[in-house]
Structure formats: structure tokens, C-alpha cells
Amino acid sequence: MRASNVTAPSQQELQHLHEQAINRRYDLRVCNPAHGGFYAYMARYKDTVNDADALDHLAEEIVARQARLTHDPGLYESFGRLAELARWRARMLRSGRS
């Protein structure tokens, strides 16, 4: 799957995703095992939500994992959105906006 098939989320979508991520509890014991890696990254996003450097590092890890998900378009897109969310949040922190 080529990255051009996935549209970048808007600022409004990113803000909504951020609010969902920080207000959600991630219990990996009860999630779909196929999605466990995604939820683990979501939990890490929540844990690092105020650390721009950690968010950048997380985004890099997510993109590396995403590259191996070409067999599942839904997860591929979800990982891409989460990586973009982490990069967006890092930019917000660096610009002084929270």
C-alpha cells in the first residue's frame, strides 16, 4: 500500500483524536489481539502527551511498524493517523500551544 492512499487528517480531526486519546483508558487485556499493538501505541501516546521529543520518537516507531502492515488497510491507516497525531502534538508543544 502506498502512503498516498491515506489522506492526512485535518487540524480539527487531530484535535478530536488527541482528546479521545487522552480521555480513554487503554486496557490491553481486553482489546482485540490483532489491534493490541495499536492500543499499546495509543497508551504510549497518552503517557508521553506532554513530551515533544518522546512524541517524535513514538511517531518514528509507529511509522516503522506501519510499514509492515500493508496486508491490513484499516490498521495501516490507523497507524498513520496515530503517527501524524504524535507529530502534530509535538509541534503544538514546541509552539507553546497545548
C-alpha positions as CSV (number, residue, x, y, z in Angstrom):
1,M,0.0,0.0,0.0
2,R,1.3,3.4,-0.9
3,A,1.1,6.3,1.6
4,S,-0.6,8.5,-1.0
5,N,-3.7,6.3,-0.5
6,V,-4.1,7.7,3.0
7,T,-5.3,11.3,3.4
8,A,-3.8,13.4,6.1
9,P,-6.1,14.3,9.0
10,S,-7.2,17.9,9.3
11,Q,-6.3,20.1,12.3
12,Q,-9.8,19.6,13.6
13,E,-9.6,15.8,13.3
14,L,-6.2,15.8,15.0
15,Q,-7.6,17.8,17.9
16,H,-10.5,15.4,18.2
17,L,-8.2,12.4,18.1
18,H,-6.0,14.0,20.8
19,E,-9.0,14.5,23.1
20,Q,-10.1,10.9,22.5
21,A,-6.6,9.5,23.2
22,I,-6.1,11.4,26.4
23,N,-9.5,10.7,27.8
24,R,-9.6,7.0,27.1
25,R,-8.4,4.1,29.2
26,Y,-6.4,1.5,27.3
27,D,-6.8,-2.0,28.8
28,L,-4.7,-4.3,26.6
29,R,-6.1,-7.3,28.4
30,V,-9.5,-6.9,26.8
31,C,-8.7,-5.5,23.3
32,N,-8.7,-7.4,20.1
33,P,-5.3,-9.2,19.9
34,A,-4.9,-8.1,16.3
35,H,-5.1,-4.5,17.5
36,G,-3.0,-4.8,20.6
37,G,0.0,-3.1,19.1
38,F,-2.1,-0.1,18.0
39,Y,-3.6,0.2,21.5
40,A,-0.2,-0.1,23.1
41,Y,1.0,2.9,21.0
42,M,-2.1,4.8,21.9
43,A,-1.3,4.2,25.6
44,R,2.3,5.4,25.0
45,Y,0.9,8.5,23.3
46,K,-1.2,9.2,26.4
47,D,1.9,8.6,28.6
48,T,4.1,11.0,26.6
49,V,1.5,13.6,25.6
50,N,3.5,16.5,27.1
51,D,7.0,15.5,25.9
52,A,7.7,16.7,22.4
53,D,10.9,14.6,21.9
54,A,9.2,11.4,23.1
55,L,6.3,12.1,20.8
56,D,8.6,12.5,17.8
57,H,10.4,9.2,18.8
58,L,7.0,7.5,19.1
59,A,5.9,8.7,15.7
60,E,9.1,7.2,14.2
61,E,8.4,3.9,15.9
62,I,4.8,3.9,14.7
63,V,5.8,4.6,11.1
64,A,8.3,1.7,11.2
65,R,5.5,-0.6,12.4
66,Q,3.1,0.8,9.9
67,A,5.4,-0.2,7.0
68,R,4.8,-3.8,7.9
69,L,1.0,-3.5,7.8
70,T,0.4,-3.5,4.1
71,H,-1.9,-6.5,4.5
72,D,-4.4,-4.7,6.6
73,P,-5.5,-1.3,5.1
74,G,-7.6,-0.4,8.2
75,L,-4.7,-0.8,10.6
76,Y,-2.3,0.8,8.2
77,E,-4.4,3.9,8.1
78,S,-4.9,3.9,11.9
79,F,-1.2,3.7,12.5
80,G,-0.6,6.5,10.0
81,R,-3.1,8.7,11.8
82,L,-1.6,8.0,15.2
83,A,1.9,8.8,13.9
84,E,0.5,12.1,12.5
85,L,-1.2,12.8,15.8
86,A,2.1,12.3,17.7
87,R,3.9,14.7,15.3
88,W,1.1,17.2,15.5
89,R,1.1,17.2,19.3
90,A,4.9,17.6,19.3
91,R,4.6,20.6,17.0
92,M,1.9,22.1,19.3
93,L,4.1,21.7,22.4
94,R,7.1,23.3,20.7
95,S,5.0,26.2,19.5
96,G,3.8,26.8,23.1
97,R,0.2,25.6,22.5
98,S,-1.2,22.8,24.5
